[in-house]
Amino acid sequence: MAPILPDKLYYKIGEVADVLQVRTSVLRFWESEFSFLKPEKSTTGQRLYSKNEVELILQVKRLLYDEKFTIEGVRKRISAKGKLINSEDLFQQPVSNDLSELLKEVRQELKDLRDQF
């Protein structure tokens, strides 16, 4: 169930912590670990998160708590610009034709073995 945020321009750190059910110290730690989390600060020094930043923090929490990523894994999964990188994009090296042909041969051999039984 996704947390429900009130419709506002900015959210204070306490509000974000309450919605995400984490401590404010966790949010401050994540700010120090992830360069894409840079909330605005009010004239009194209060951290103010935009809706996009809150959605990013939701992704961070999901990756860390639900999918059991490490801090480094989250860094690799979310770009410095705050975009979620698909796992397919992490492996951008194309498969060479030699490997492609080998895989086709192995696939055919497996199909032949399956058909024998």
Phi, psi and omega per residue, in radians:
M1 nan 2.175 -3.102
A2 -1.331 2.427 3.099
P3 -1.118 2.593 -3.122
I4 -1.778 2.128 3.116
L5 -1.790 2.412 3.014
P6 -1.150 2.674 -3.093
D7 -1.419 1.664 -3.128
K8 -2.403 2.869 3.078
L9 -1.293 -0.792 -3.108
Y10 -2.312 2.657 -3.139
Y11 -2.182 2.367 3.093
K12 -1.288 2.752 -3.079
I13 -1.023 -0.639 3.121
G14 -1.135 -0.686 3.109
E15 -1.125 -0.766 -3.141
V16 -1.116 -0.761 3.140
A17 -1.079 -0.721 3.126
D18 -1.118 -0.788 -3.116
V19 -1.117 -0.739 -3.093
L20 -1.452 -0.191 -3.100
Q21 1.035 0.826 2.996
V22 -2.281 2.881 3.112
R23 -1.393 2.705 3.105
T24 -1.090 -0.531 3.114
S25 -1.129 -0.560 3.088
V26 -1.140 -0.764 3.119
L27 -1.100 -0.735 3.112
R28 -1.139 -0.652 3.088
F29 -1.122 -0.786 3.123
W30 -1.058 -0.635 3.075
E31 -1.048 -0.676 -3.129
S32 -1.283 -0.439 -3.100
E33 -1.603 -0.526 -3.046
F34 -2.044 2.024 -3.075
S35 -1.142 -0.369 -3.125
F36 -1.381 -0.129 3.100
L37 -1.770 1.710 3.131
K38 -2.345 1.457 -3.123
P39 -1.202 2.678 3.021
E40 -1.156 2.814 3.034
K41 -2.183 2.407 3.120
S42 -1.307 3.078 3.126
T43 -1.118 -0.387 3.104
T44 -1.630 0.057 3.109
G45 1.554 0.071 3.128
Q46 -1.247 2.298 3.081
R47 -1.243 2.327 3.138
L48 -2.200 2.041 -3.102
Y49 -1.720 2.382 3.028
S50 -1.388 2.929 3.123
K51 -1.069 -0.678 3.109
N52 -1.091 -0.704 3.116
E53 -1.161 -0.661 3.107
V54 -1.125 -0.701 3.097
E55 -1.129 -0.659 3.062
L56 -1.103 -0.743 3.133
I57 -1.117 -0.639 3.062
L58 -1.058 -0.725 3.099
Q59 -1.121 -0.741 3.118
V60 -1.051 -0.820 -3.129
K61 -1.078 -0.765 3.133
R62 -1.064 -0.789 -3.131
L63 -1.125 -0.741 -3.107
L64 -1.289 -0.824 -2.987
Y65 -1.568 -0.732 -3.066
D66 -1.532 -0.796 -3.081
E67 -1.637 -0.031 3.031
K68 1.077 0.619 3.047
F69 -1.276 2.713 2.980
T70 -1.497 2.990 3.078
I71 -1.012 -0.792 3.131
E72 -1.110 -0.659 3.105
G73 -1.110 -0.677 3.103
V74 -1.176 -0.700 3.098
R75 -1.007 -0.714 -3.141
K76 -1.258 -0.535 -3.071
R77 -1.420 -0.515 3.125
I78 -2.001 2.154 -3.089
S79 -1.185 2.906 3.133
A80 -1.093 -0.392 3.115
K81 -1.490 -0.012 3.102
G82 1.512 0.390 3.112
K83 -1.796 2.365 3.083
L84 -1.267 2.178 -3.125
I85 -1.635 2.260 3.094
N86 -1.190 2.574 -3.127
S87 -1.073 -0.500 3.116
E88 -1.166 -0.558 -3.120
D89 -1.262 -0.357 -3.142
L90 -1.216 -0.422 -3.124
F91 -1.997 1.447 -3.010
Q92 -1.583 -0.046 -3.125
Q93 -1.298 2.140 3.123
P94 -1.241 2.594 3.103
V95 -1.313 2.256 -3.122
S96 -1.218 2.818 -3.134
N97 -1.081 -0.598 -3.141
D98 -1.079 -0.803 3.133
L99 -1.202 -0.633 3.124
S100 -1.074 -0.783 3.115
E101 -1.124 -0.721 3.119
L102 -1.071 -0.753 3.124
L103 -1.113 -0.652 3.095
K104 -1.115 -0.711 3.119
E105 -1.124 -0.790 -3.139
V106 -1.102 -0.725 3.112
R107 -1.038 -0.783 -3.135
Q108 -1.117 -0.717 3.112
E109 -1.104 -0.700 3.123
L110 -1.153 -0.689 3.093
K111 -1.101 -0.725 3.116
D112 -1.089 -0.732 3.122
L113 -1.136 -0.703 3.124
R114 -1.092 -0.719 -3.106
D115 -1.186 -0.417 3.130
Q116 -1.226 -0.460 -3.070
F117 -1.849 nan nan
